[in-house]
Amino acid sequence: MGLLQRIFHIPTSEERNGAHLDLSKLYWILEGKTTFPHFLHALCRFAPEGSILCLEDGSPIGSLKQFLDEKSIPEQLHIALGTLWPMPVCFHIPATPDNLAQLAELVSERIPPEVASHVHLYARNSVVLEWHDAFDQDMYIDGAVDKESVRSFADALSMTLRLSDSNG
């Protein structure tokens, strides 16, 4: 790591690179607006067993920060960073119904950037859901996830669903 990278907390190329959805293959696109609590409640029913929720680049304080510190585990999969500078803080939280319900309660009175700028869900060493600039951009879900599961998730969020074209 170079001197400027250390001084300015710039992620190295190894830190920036990591797991992400392969957008050259088919993937689901969810469009529309939702809230963090709705997202987390819907995720309770959608997340595969053993999933990890990765919250990147938020500014949590108080009880939210305490919860994230307590529930966070070491990353099980290094996710490609969505924030290039400064080095973002990432919380990897087991996506259990209890954790997601508690988190939904804690974020109910907070603005999304306090929680995360980028949201990822991963399971079994692959990214299931990728949402860069959460709440401002479309959400992407691995095309291998069955349509009915994704449709139910999209409906719970009141978001529209479509499949990417074959060109990525």
Long-range contacts (C-beta under 8 A, 24 or more apart in sequence): 8-85, 8-86, 9-85, 9-86, 9-87, 10-84, 10-85, 10-86, 10-87, 11-81, 11-84, 11-85, 11-87, 15-81, 15-87, 16-80, 16-81, 16-84, 17-80, 18-77, 18-78, 18-79, 18-80, 18-81, 19-77, 19-78, 19-79, 19-80, 19-122, 19-125, 19-126, 19-127, 20-79, 20-80, 20-127, 20-130, 21-127, 21-130, 21-140, 21-141, 21-142, 23-140, 23-164, 23-168, 24-168, 25-143, 25-168, 26-143, 26-163, 26-164, 26-166, 27-140, 27-141, 27-142, 27-143, 27-163, 27-164, 28-140, 28-141, 28-142, 28-143, 28-145, 28-150, 28-161, 28-162, 28-163, 28-164, 29-138, 29-139, 29-140, 29-161, 29-162, 29-163, 29-164, 30-138, 30-139, 30-140, 30-141, 30-150, 30-153, 30-154, 30-157, 30-159, 30-160, 30-161, 31-138, 31-159, 31-160, 31-161, 31-162, 32-157, 32-158, 32-159, 32-160, 33-135, 33-159, 34-135, 34-157, 34-158, 34-159, 36-104, 36-107, 36-108, 36-110, 36-112, 36-115, 36-135, 37-104, 37-105, 37-107, 37-108, 38-156, 38-157, 38-158, 39-119, 39-157, 40-100, 40-101, 40-103, 40-104, 40-107, 41-100, 41-101, 41-104, 41-156, 42-153, 42-156, 42-157, 43-95, 43-100, 43-121, 43-153, 44-97, 44-100, 44-101, 45-152, 45-153, 45-156, 46-149, 46-152, 46-153, 46-156, 47-95, 47-100, 47-121, 47-123, 47-128, 48-123, 48-124, 48-128, 49-123, 50-94, 50-123, 50-124, 51-94, 51-95, 51-121, 51-122, 51-123, 51-128, 52-76, 52-77, 52-92, 52-93, 52-94, 52-95, 52-121, 52-122, 52-123, 53-92, 53-93, 53-94, 53-95, 53-99, 53-100, 53-119, 53-120, 53-121, 54-79, 54-90, 54-91, 54-92, 54-93, 54-119, 54-120, 54-121, 54-122, 55-90, 55-91, 55-93, 55-115, 55-116, 55-119, 56-81, 56-82, 56-83, 56-88, 56-89, 56-90, 56-116, 56-117, 56-118, 56-119, 56-120, 57-82, 57-83, 57-88, 57-89, 57-90, 57-116, 57-117, 57-118, 58-89, 58-91, 58-113, 58-114, 58-115, 58-116, 58-117, 59-113, 59-114, 60-114, 60-115, 61-114, 63-106, 64-106, 64-107, 64-110, 64-114, 64-115, 67-102, 67-103, 67-106, 68-93, 71-99, 71-103, 76-122, 76-125, 77-122, 77-125, 77-126, 77-127, 79-120, 79-122, 79-127, 81-118, 82-117, 82-118, 82-132, 82-133, 83-117, 83-118, 88-117, 88-118, 91-116, 95-121
